[in-house]
Amino acid sequence: MTSRPVIDRLFALRARGTDVRTEVLGGVTTFVALSYIVFVQPALLATTGMDAGAVLTATCLASAFATALMGLWARYPIAVAPAMGHNFYFAFVVAGPVAAGGLGHGWPVALGANCLAGVGFLVLSLVGVRERLIDAIPDSLKHAIAAGIGLLITLVGFEWAGLVRQAPGTLITLGDLRHPATLVAIGGTLAIAVLRARRVPGAILLGTLASGLAAALLGLVSYRGVVAPPPSLLPTLGRLDVAGALRPELVTVVFVFFFLGLFDTVGTLVGVAQQAGLMIGGRLPRAREAMATDALGTIVGTALGTSTVTAYVESAAGVEEGARTGLASLVTAALLLAALFFSPLARMAGEGVRVGDAVLYPIVAPALIMVGSFMIRSVTRIDFADPPTAVASYLTLATMPFAFSIADGIAFGLLTYALLMPAAGRAREVHPLLYGCAALFVLHFAWLR
């Protein structure tokens, strides 16, 4: 028996109108579209004191594991990797120093809290509760959360590009647009935008590589080569502090990790599956397996040393190329393992450029700015005609960048909605779980903050 019929039988290639060549092309396209995370994740988590090389190894291994599991168990052409937005909450809020507006818990505790959220994901996924929990939050608030995270990511991208800087009185103002590091970041952002306008696959990766080349030629960063043995995992392996994450003041942290993962995965799965024509009667077959996959990936990832992994919306790029089965995910997983050997490029991408009192990251800043632009599109799906929903959604997306906190943005939105709906005589339209979440945030602000 040849391998072709075995693959066909395992992934139902003919039944889904695809073939091996198309699936391989789709898997490669998905990898190219999401591979920027291999460079961005180490740079972000290194701000907490984590070893960047270990983070890169943990990111590639956890992503490859979860993506392969998605392909073999759920059998979907959907990649799984560390989520943008989650890593910001991890690095700048939970593990970030108090002096910089963070909670100051440190990265081992942040990993522990992230792991607990992953365990919660897994339990609720396996018993089928996770899909129903999504109904508790109004759609408009879900879209506002995505848009708010997009604004926060954009703000960080602007800071790392040098487009904005600290200023007395106004807090921030326009940066020095003539500095070479800022010019590199601007050029990289424009390059990504042009490539996306031309619908070139892997636009973010190509723009990031172009920024790296420009930064190296200008002497802003040091060229470290292209290929090298994978960095050691030991600096982060098993360093998560689960016991520290069980302290009462970490309750809301675990909740926010759980909340973000819940909505990211559901939204991406439904969106990509809809695009691929995999929805049946408005429902997603094997949703439980798909949701359990990212939960297991998160647990494994935190044990290795990286933040929440979730279904990646960039998988839509592979679907556009024709990917319809889990075979594409296996191809993406293999390429994520191959990315382990490109650590010199990742270290160069995460190298900071000191400009006065600030440290700029011109190579990865364009990726953050453009990812923020993708996420802000969710604002068009908010129901601004409904006053309680409009106000709650507005406060959600506005609070995140202005308070530099995803958690506070979610809290303001849920609290406002829980107050305004009863005031409008519509208390019964609010799910009881939402009132419980609002009470938890009140406790957070009153006693645990």
FIZA-333149 format. One record per residue (C-alpha): residue in three letters; x, z negated, y. Coordinates in steps of 0.05 Angstrom, whole numbers, plus 5000, padded with zeros to 4 digits. Layout:
N
ALAXZY ...
***
This chain:
449
MET500050005000 THR502950195067 SER503449715126 ARG498750135168 PRO492349975128 VAL494349235126 ILE495049215202 ASP488549615210 ARG484849125165 LEU487748515199 PHE486148735270 ALA480449225257 LEU483949765297 ARG479450345278 ALA473149925289 ARG475349785360 GLY477350505374 THR484850385380 ASP491350495341 VAL498250185334 ARG501350595389 THR495950415439 GLU496449675421 VAL504049675429 LEU503450015497 GLY498149515518 GLY502448925495 VAL508549185533 THR504349295596 THR501548595593 PHE508548305586 VAL511148705645 ALA505248475687 LEU506147735673 SER513747695664 TYR514747445735 ILE512846755709 VAL519346745670 PHE522946735737 VAL517946355779 GLN516545775732 PRO523745515728 ALA524445565803 LEU518045175815 LEU519144625764 ALA526444545784 THR523944255850 THR521943635810 GLY528943525782 MET527643885717 ASP533244315688 ALA531445035705 GLY534645325643 ALA530844855598 VAL524345025634 LEU525645765623 THR526745655548 ALA520645205543 THR516445705581 CYS518446295537 LEU517545905472 ALA510845595490 SER508146255517 ALA510446635456 PHE507346125409 ALA500646105445 THR500346865455 ALA501946995381 LEU496646475362 MET491646835407 GLY493247485371 LEU492947215300 TRP487346705305 ALA482746925361 ARG485047655353 TYR484547815427 PRO489348235470 ILE490147645518 ALA496847325534 VAL497746585546 ALA503046305594 PRO504045755647 ALA498545815699 MET499945925772 GLY496445365810 HIS497344875753 ASN504844895762 PHE503944755836 TYR499644145823 PHE504843915772 ALA510844015816 PHE508443865887 VAL502943365876 VAL503942965811 ALA511542985806 GLY512943105880 PRO515942545923 VAL511342125965 ALA515342296027 ALA513443026017 GLY506042886005 GLY506442815929 LEU504342235885 GLY511542095863 HIS510241995789 GLY516142425767 TRP516243005719 PRO516242615652 VAL509742275672 ALA506942935697 LEU508543245629 GLY505142645595 ALA498842725637 ASN498943475624 CYS499443345549 LEU493442865551 ALA489343395585 GLY491543885531 VAL489143405477 GLY482543365514 PHE482244125516 LEU483344155441 VAL478243635421 LEU472743925465 SER474444635444 LEU474044485370 VAL467344125376 GLY464544675421 VAL463544235482 ARG468444585527 GLU464245205535 ARG458244785557 LEU462144365607 ILE463344985648 ASP455845005666 ALA456244335702 ILE459844615763 PRO456245125807 ASP459245825804 SER460645825878 LEU464945205873 LYS468845515816 HIS470246125859 ALA472045675918 ILE477045295875 ALA480445945855 ALA480646185928 GLY483245515952 ILE488945515902 GLY490446225925 LEU491145975997 LEU495545395975 ILE500145855935 THR500446335994 LEU502445766041 VAL508145575994 GLY510146305990 PHE510346346066 GLU514545716069 TRP519445966016 ALA519846636052 GLY521246316119 LEU515046636149 VAL512745946172 ARG516645326189 GLN515444606210 ALA513744496283 PRO512043866323 GLY504943836349 THR502244426309 LEU505444216242 ILE507344946226 THR509045556267 LEU511946256256 GLY518946256227 ASP525046666245 LEU523147366223 ARG530147626237 HIS533647196185 PRO536247606126 ALA532847166074 THR526147246109 LEU527147996115 VAL528548036040 ALA522147656026 ILE518148096072 GLY521048716040 GLY519548455971 THR512348305989 LEU511348996018 ALA514549315957 ILE509748955910 ALA503849135955 VAL505849875955 LEU506949885880 ARG500149565868 ALA496950055916 ARG500050605872 ARG497450235811 VAL504350175781 PRO504449695721 GLY509049095730 ALA508849125806 ILE510448385814 LEU516348415766 LEU519149055799 GLY518348755868 THR521748105846 LEU527648495817 ALA528248905881 SER528348265922 GLY533747985876 LEU537948605884 ALA537348585960 ALA538847835963 ALA545147935919 LEU547548525961 LEU546748116024 GLY550547535994 LEU544647065998 VAL544946895924 SER550346955871 TYR549947495818 ARG550447135750 GLY549747725702 VAL543747975663 VAL544247745591 ALA546547075563 PRO544946605505 PRO538446225515 PRO539245585556 SER539044915520 LEU532144595512 LEU534943895505 PRO534243675579 THR526643715574 LEU525143705499 GLY520643115482 ARG521642795550 LEU514242735566 ASP511942035583 VAL505041965552 ALA504941205558 GLY506341255633 ALA500741755640 LEU495741255611 ARG496140815673 PRO489540745712 GLU492241115773 LEU493541725730 VAL486241805709 THR484642305763 VAL491142685751 VAL489342795678 PHE482342995700 VAL484843515749 PHE489543815697 PHE483643845650 PHE479044125703 LEU483744675724 GLY485144885652 LEU477844885635 PHE475745385688 ASP481945815686 THR481345965612 VAL473946085611 GLY474046535672 THR479946945646 LEU477247015575 VAL470447245599 GLY473247715652 VAL478348055608 ALA473648085547 GLN468348405591 GLN473348925616 ALA475349075544 GLY468149135519 LEU469048545471 MET462948145495 ILE456948165447 GLY450148005476 GLY453447675536 ARG457447205492 LEU464647205471 PRO465747195396 ARG471146705372 ALA470946345440 ARG472445685405 GLU478845965373 ALA481046275439 MET479945625478 ALA483345205425 THR489345675429 ASP491045505501 ALA489844765486 LEU494944795430 GLY499645195474 THR499244665529 ILE500744095480 VAL506744475451 GLY508944675521 THR508943965549 ALA512943735488 LEU518044285502 GLY518144195578 THR513344645616 SER506544575650 THR499544795628 VAL499145465592 THR492745855596 ALA489846545586 TYR493047025635 VAL488947485679 GLU494747975679 SER492448145608 ALA487548605643 ALA493449075655 GLY494449155580 VAL487049255570 GLU487249805622 GLU492450145577 GLY487650115518 ALA489349445484 ARG483449185445 THR486148735390 GLY490848155376 LEU496348645356 ALA497748745430 SER498647995438 LEU503747985382 VAL507748515419 THR507448105483 ALA509547475445 ALA515647835417 LEU517748055487 LEU516947345513 LEU521947125460 ALA526647685481 ALA526147435553 LEU530046815532 PHE536347215537 PHE535447395610 SER536646695638 PRO542046915688 LEU536847325726 ALA532046725726 ARG537546265753 MET539046765808 ALA531646825826 GLY531146065833 GLU537245995877 GLY535445715945 VAL538045956013 ARG538945396064 VAL536545576134 GLY537044986180 ASP533244406149 ALA529344866103 VAL531045176036 LEU528245876025 TYR527146245960 PRO526646965982 ILE526647265912 VAL520546895884 ALA516746815949 PRO513747515947 ALA510747385878 LEU507346755904 ILE504447105965 MET501647675923 VAL498747215869 GLY495346845926 SER492347495950 PHE489447625881 MET486246935877 ILE483146945947 ARG478647515924 SER474246995891 VAL471546805960 THR467147425960 ARG463147125902 ILE461246485939 ASP453946415958 PHE454546266033 ALA447046356042 ASP445745686008 PRO447645126058 PRO449744576008 THR453745075967 ALA456745396028 VAL459244746059 ALA461844465994 SER465445125977 TYR468345176047 LEU471144466044 THR474044605975 LEU477945215995 ALA480044956064 THR482344266041 MET487144525989 PRO492144856036 PHE491044386094 ALA491843756052 PHE496844106007 SER492943845948 ILE488844195894 ALA485943535872 ASP483543345941 GLY480344025951 ILE476443955886 ALA474543235906 PHE471943435975 GLY467944005945 LEU464643605889 LEU463242995933 THR460143425987 TYR455843795937 ALA453643155903 LEU451442875971 LEU448243496002 MET443943705943 PRO439943055940 ALA439443076017 ALA436343766010 GLY431343505959 ARG434843855901 ALA437943275864 ARG435343525797 GLU439244175804 VAL445743785799 HIS448543675729 PRO449442925713 LEU456743065695 LEU457943285767 TYR455342615793 GLY460142285745 CYS465942695771 ALA464042525843 ALA463941785826 LEU470841855795 PHE473542165858 VAL470441615901 LEU474141115857 HIS480441515866 PHE480141515942 ALA477840785948 TRP482340425899 LEU487440855863 ARG490441275918 
***
